[in-house]
Amino acid sequence: MVPGTEQLTITVGTHRHSALAAGPASGELVLLLHGWAEFADSWTTELAALGAAGYRAVAVDQRGYASGARPLDVDQYSVRHLITDVIAFAAALGSDRFHLVAHDWGGMVGWAFASAHPDQLRSLTILTTPHPAALHRAATDDTRQFRDLGYVRFFRHLDGRAEASLLADDAAELRAAYGDRVPAELIERNITRLTEPGALTATLNWYRGPAASEFDIPAGRISVPTLYLWGSEDPYLGRTAAELTRSYVDGEYEFEVVEGASHWLPEEAGEFIMPRILDHLKRH
């Protein structure tokens, strides 16, 4: 149990999603979506700050991550299903309009959701993840970005080679993915959960289920007020895609580079990014 939070279970059809919540039940809903390889507790700092500011902040263990929501079929991890989950989370929490804060793969879902359902969002905040069209464009034109997405192409193999590689030698490769940017105790909790039977495969299915090619995500133009925060030392998602993202946002847009931060903004830069996020939410 993360101090200062409540444990919730959100039921979506036959799936049961574990979640963490903070703040008054009457507050405006802020829904937080984690990335790979993270869980709801990656948002510990953000939950505390949002709850203290009077928001009802809820971070959900998403499809494949929650032990009660791990369908076996790769097709069940398409972006269409992930967007439907977001709609269901908000409905279960009693909100038809909410703020969305999302990181990494959660950010991909966030962009797609915002383009498909702008009427349901008060605001959008994305950490690290460029708009999918910007990333696709950068990977096509930028040799470095194409190379840096090599792990995605590896993860998309269905023959178990990615799972075997990540879990070999006491999950050494999986641990290394976090660098030295994520607290050691959180890494250990993540490893414990990801080594449950079928768990790692379920999380990797996010890479396998979206489309015929990596990050060909159905996200159109964005009209909702958007804050995009990107770490200057992100080893996976580069500056070209980050700067191109502006081209796909028609609504109010703020882009800020978090100097010296890497990919894991929720865990490593929470105290820096929260004033920016709270200001964005307050204005919308």
C-alpha positions as CSV (number, residue, x, y, z in Angstrom):
1,M,0.0,0.0,0.0
2,V,1.4,3.4,-1.0
3,P,1.1,5.9,1.9
4,G,-1.6,8.5,1.5
5,T,-3.6,6.5,-1.1
6,E,-6.6,4.3,-1.3
7,Q,-6.7,1.0,-3.0
8,L,-9.6,0.6,-5.5
9,T,-10.8,-2.1,-7.8
10,I,-12.3,-0.9,-11.1
11,T,-14.4,-3.5,-13.0
12,V,-14.5,-3.4,-16.8
13,G,-16.6,-6.2,-18.2
14,T,-14.8,-9.4,-17.0
15,H,-11.7,-7.5,-16.1
16,R,-10.8,-6.3,-12.6
17,H,-8.3,-3.4,-12.5
18,S,-6.4,-2.6,-9.3
19,A,-5.9,1.2,-8.8
20,L,-4.6,3.8,-6.4
21,A,-6.6,6.9,-5.5
22,A,-5.9,10.1,-3.6
23,G,-7.9,13.2,-2.9
24,P,-11.6,13.9,-2.1
25,A,-14.2,11.9,-4.0
26,S,-15.9,15.2,-4.9
27,G,-12.8,16.5,-6.7
28,E,-12.4,16.8,-10.4
29,L,-11.2,13.5,-11.7
30,V,-7.5,13.2,-12.9
31,L,-6.9,9.8,-14.5
32,L,-3.3,8.7,-14.7
33,L,-2.1,6.1,-17.2
34,H,1.3,4.5,-16.7
35,G,3.6,3.1,-19.4
36,W,5.8,0.1,-19.8
37,A,7.2,-1.4,-17.6
38,E,5.3,0.5,-14.8
39,F,2.3,0.1,-12.6
40,A,-0.1,2.5,-10.9
41,D,2.5,3.1,-8.1
42,S,4.8,4.8,-10.6
43,W,2.6,7.9,-9.9
44,T,3.1,8.0,-6.1
45,T,4.5,11.6,-6.1
46,E,1.8,12.8,-8.5
47,L,-1.1,11.2,-6.6
48,A,0.0,12.9,-3.4
49,A,0.3,16.3,-5.0
50,L,-3.0,16.1,-6.9
51,G,-4.9,14.8,-3.9
52,A,-3.5,17.6,-1.7
53,A,-4.7,20.1,-4.4
54,G,-8.2,18.8,-4.1
55,Y,-8.4,16.7,-7.2
56,R,-9.7,13.1,-7.2
57,A,-6.5,11.4,-8.7
58,V,-6.8,7.8,-9.8
59,A,-3.9,5.7,-11.2
60,V,-5.0,2.4,-12.7
61,D,-3.1,-0.8,-13.3
62,Q,-4.0,-1.1,-17.0
63,R,-4.9,-4.1,-19.2
64,G,-2.1,-6.7,-18.9
65,Y,-0.7,-5.2,-15.8
66,A,-3.6,-5.8,-13.4
67,S,-3.6,-9.5,-12.4
68,G,-7.3,-9.6,-13.0
69,A,-7.1,-8.1,-16.5
70,R,-4.7,-10.2,-18.6
71,P,-6.4,-11.4,-21.7
72,L,-4.3,-13.9,-23.7
73,D,-5.2,-12.8,-27.2
74,V,-2.8,-10.2,-28.7
75,D,-5.7,-8.6,-30.5
76,Q,-7.1,-7.7,-27.1
77,Y,-4.3,-5.1,-26.7
78,S,-5.3,-3.0,-29.7
79,V,-5.5,0.7,-29.2
80,R,-9.3,0.5,-29.7
81,H,-9.6,-1.7,-26.6
82,L,-7.2,0.5,-24.6
83,I,-9.3,3.6,-25.4
84,T,-12.4,1.7,-24.4
85,D,-10.8,0.9,-21.1
86,V,-10.2,4.6,-20.4
87,I,-13.9,5.4,-21.1
88,A,-14.9,2.6,-18.7
89,F,-12.5,3.7,-16.0
90,A,-13.9,7.3,-16.1
91,A,-17.5,6.0,-16.1
92,A,-16.8,3.6,-13.1
93,L,-15.4,6.6,-11.3
94,G,-18.5,8.7,-12.0
95,S,-17.0,11.2,-14.4
96,D,-18.0,12.0,-17.9
97,R,-15.4,14.7,-18.3
98,F,-11.9,14.6,-16.7
99,H,-8.2,15.4,-16.9
100,L,-5.9,12.8,-18.4
101,V,-2.2,12.5,-17.4
102,A,-0.3,9.8,-19.2
103,H,3.3,8.5,-19.6
104,D,5.1,6.4,-22.2
105,W,2.6,3.8,-23.6
106,G,-0.1,5.4,-21.5
107,G,0.8,8.6,-23.5
108,M,0.2,6.8,-26.8
109,V,-3.3,5.9,-25.5
110,G,-3.7,9.5,-24.3
111,W,-3.0,11.0,-27.7
112,A,-5.4,8.5,-29.4
113,F,-8.1,9.1,-26.8
114,A,-7.8,12.9,-27.0
115,S,-8.2,12.8,-30.8
116,A,-11.2,10.4,-30.7
117,H,-13.0,11.8,-27.6
118,P,-12.0,15.4,-27.1
119,D,-15.4,16.2,-25.5
120,Q,-14.6,14.0,-22.5
121,L,-11.4,15.8,-21.6
122,R,-10.9,19.0,-19.6
123,S,-7.2,18.8,-20.4
124,L,-4.4,16.4,-21.6
125,T,-0.9,16.1,-20.1
126,I,1.6,13.8,-21.8
127,L,5.0,12.8,-20.3
128,T,7.8,11.8,-22.7
129,T,5.6,10.4,-25.5
130,P,5.4,12.4,-28.7
131,H,2.3,12.4,-30.8
132,P,2.3,9.0,-32.6
133,A,2.3,10.7,-36.1
134,A,5.3,12.8,-35.0
135,L,7.2,9.7,-33.8
136,H,6.3,7.8,-37.0
137,R,7.6,10.7,-39.0
138,A,10.8,11.0,-37.0
139,A,11.5,7.3,-37.2
140,T,11.2,7.5,-41.0
141,D,13.4,10.6,-41.4
142,D,15.8,10.4,-38.4
143,T,18.3,7.5,-38.4
144,R,19.0,7.9,-34.7
145,Q,15.3,7.7,-33.8
146,F,14.8,4.6,-36.0
147,R,17.8,3.0,-34.2
148,D,16.5,4.0,-30.7
149,L,13.2,2.2,-31.4
150,G,15.0,-1.1,-32.0
151,Y,13.7,-2.4,-28.7
152,V,10.2,-2.0,-30.0
153,R,10.8,-4.1,-33.1
154,F,12.4,-6.7,-30.8
155,F,9.5,-6.7,-28.4
156,R,7.0,-7.3,-31.2
157,H,8.3,-10.9,-31.8
158,L,5.7,-13.4,-30.8
159,D,8.1,-16.4,-30.3
160,G,9.1,-15.6,-26.7
161,R,12.6,-14.3,-27.4
162,A,11.9,-10.9,-25.9
163,E,10.5,-12.5,-22.7
164,A,13.5,-14.8,-22.4
165,S,16.0,-12.0,-23.0
166,L,14.4,-9.6,-20.5
167,L,14.2,-12.3,-17.7
168,A,17.5,-13.9,-18.2
169,D,20.1,-13.6,-15.3
170,D,17.6,-12.5,-12.7
171,A,15.9,-10.1,-15.1
172,A,19.2,-8.2,-15.7
173,E,18.1,-6.7,-19.0
174,L,14.7,-5.6,-17.6
175,R,16.3,-4.0,-14.5
176,A,18.8,-2.2,-16.8
177,A,15.9,-0.6,-18.8
178,Y,15.2,1.7,-15.8
179,G,18.8,2.9,-15.6
180,D,19.5,4.6,-12.3
181,R,16.5,6.8,-12.6
182,V,13.9,4.7,-10.8
183,P,14.0,4.0,-7.1
184,A,15.5,0.5,-6.4
185,E,12.5,-0.5,-4.2
186,L,10.1,0.3,-7.0
187,I,12.2,-1.6,-9.6
188,E,12.0,-4.6,-7.3
189,R,8.3,-4.4,-6.9
190,N,8.0,-4.1,-10.7
191,I,10.2,-7.1,-11.3
192,T,8.2,-9.2,-8.8
193,R,4.9,-8.4,-10.6
194,L,6.3,-8.8,-14.1
195,T,7.6,-12.3,-13.3
196,E,4.2,-13.5,-12.3
197,P,3.0,-16.2,-14.8
198,G,2.0,-14.5,-18.1
199,A,2.5,-11.0,-16.8
200,L,5.5,-9.9,-18.9
201,T,3.9,-11.3,-22.1
202,A,0.7,-9.5,-21.3
203,T,2.6,-6.2,-21.0
204,L,4.6,-6.8,-24.1
205,N,1.4,-7.4,-26.0
206,W,0.9,-3.6,-25.9
207,Y,3.7,-3.5,-28.5
208,R,2.3,-6.4,-30.5
209,G,-1.4,-5.5,-30.6
210,P,-1.6,-1.9,-31.9
211,A,-1.0,-2.2,-35.6
212,A,1.0,-3.8,-38.4
213,S,4.0,-1.7,-37.6
214,E,5.5,-0.2,-34.5
215,F,3.7,2.9,-33.2
216,D,1.4,3.2,-36.2
217,I,-1.2,4.5,-33.7
218,P,-4.6,5.9,-34.9
219,A,-4.3,9.3,-33.4
220,G,-5.5,12.4,-35.3
221,R,-5.3,16.1,-34.5
222,I,-5.6,17.3,-31.0
223,S,-8.0,20.1,-30.0
224,V,-8.0,19.8,-26.2
225,P,-5.6,22.0,-24.1
226,T,-2.4,20.0,-24.0
227,L,0.8,20.1,-21.9
228,Y,3.7,18.0,-23.2
229,L,6.8,17.4,-21.0
230,W,9.8,15.7,-22.4
231,G,13.1,14.8,-20.7
232,S,16.2,15.9,-22.5
233,E,18.1,12.7,-21.7
234,D,15.4,10.3,-22.9
235,P,17.3,7.4,-24.6
236,Y,14.3,6.1,-26.5
237,L,12.1,9.1,-27.6
238,G,14.2,11.8,-29.2
239,R,14.1,15.5,-29.6
240,T,13.0,15.4,-33.3
241,A,9.7,13.7,-32.5
242,A,9.2,15.8,-29.4
243,E,9.5,19.1,-31.4
244,L,7.4,17.8,-34.3
245,T,4.5,17.1,-31.9
246,R,3.4,20.8,-32.0
247,S,2.4,20.2,-35.7
248,Y,-0.4,17.9,-34.6
249,V,-2.0,20.0,-31.8
250,D,-4.6,22.6,-32.8
251,G,-5.7,23.5,-29.3
252,E,-3.8,25.4,-26.6
253,Y,-0.4,23.8,-26.3
254,E,2.6,24.0,-24.0
255,F,5.8,22.1,-24.5
256,E,8.5,22.1,-21.9
257,V,11.9,20.3,-21.9
258,V,12.8,18.8,-18.5
259,E,16.6,19.3,-18.7
260,G,18.7,16.5,-17.4
261,A,15.7,14.1,-17.0
262,S,15.4,10.8,-18.8
263,H,12.4,8.7,-19.9
264,W,11.0,8.0,-16.4
265,L,9.5,11.4,-15.6
266,P,6.8,10.2,-13.1
267,E,9.4,8.5,-10.9
268,E,12.4,10.8,-11.3
269,A,11.0,14.2,-11.8
270,G,7.7,14.3,-9.9
271,E,8.6,17.3,-7.7
272,F,9.7,19.3,-10.7
273,I,6.8,18.5,-13.1
274,M,3.9,18.7,-10.6
275,P,3.8,22.5,-10.4
276,R,3.6,22.6,-14.2
277,I,0.8,20.0,-14.2
278,L,-1.1,21.6,-11.4
279,D,-1.0,25.0,-13.2
280,H,-2.2,23.3,-16.4
281,L,-5.1,21.6,-14.6
282,K,-6.1,24.8,-12.7
283,R,-6.4,26.7,-16.0
284,H,-8.7,24.1,-17.5
